[in-house]
Amino acid sequence: MTTQAFLIFDDAQRQAAEALNDAEILVLPREINNSLANQLGEGVLVGKFVVGARLLNDPDYARWSEMCSTLPIRTMDSDVLFLSAPSEA
């Protein structure tokens, strides 16, 4: 269980963020895929995307600062946002 501050992206915002990626520094928002996330009081979150809000304070990610500074920041538990990866047998 990891609780951290996340930025929440819709699909268009995710695409805009990924368009700023280069070969060295990437922002790769992760899709929320656990239906329990919809019970956090933030509306429907399944199908939206998140990335750690810590990128707002990292100078290496400055080119995302303007677009990400207006996104909602929420402290959430990753176990509620993401289903566990299937184990490999």
N, C-alpha and C positions, 0 to 999 in steps of 0.2 A: 504494500500500500504506500503510494507516494502522493502526498498532498502538496500542490504547488500552485502558483499563480499562472493562469493561462490566458492568452489572447484568443478570442473566438472569431473565426472567419466563416463567411458563407462561401459558396463555390466561386463566385466571381472575385471575391477578395483573395481567396487562395490562389487563383490563377494569376492575379495581378502581383501577388507577392512572389510567386515562383518565376514570373517573367523577369524579376530583378536578379535572379540567381546567376552566378558565373561559375567557372570551373573550380574556384577556390572556396567561395563562401556561398552556402545554400540555406534557404529557409524551406523546409519541407513540412508543412502542416499535416498533422495526423488526423484522419477521419474518426469522428466519434461514432462508435458502432454498438454501444451497449444501451438498450432501451431504458435501463435504470437512470441514465443521464437526463431523461425527460422529466424526472421527478425532482430535479434540483431547484425548481422554481424559476428557471430561466427560459421557459417555453420548450419548444421542440429543439433538442440539440442533436439527435441522431441525424447523421448526414451532413452536419457542419464539421468544421475542422478547428484544431487548436495547435498552438505552438507556445512554448514557455515564454512568459512575459519578460523574462530576464533579458531577452534580446534588446529590449528598449534601453537598457543600461550598458550594452556592449558596443564599444566604438567600432568593432569590426562589422556590425550590422547597421551602421548609421544610415545607409541608403534606404532602409525599411522604416526608419523612424517616423517620417512624415505620415506615411499611410497607416502605420500601426498605432500611432499615438491616439487615434480616435476610436480604436476598437475596444469593446468591453474587456475588462480584466476581471477574471473571477478566480477565486481560490477553490479548487476542486480536487477530488481524489481520483487519481488515474484508474483505480479499480472500478469506479463507477462510470467512467467515460469509455473504457475500452474492455472488450471481451478478451479473455485470456487467449493467447495463441494456442492452437491445437498442438498437443504434444506429438512428437514424431516417434513412431513405434519402430 
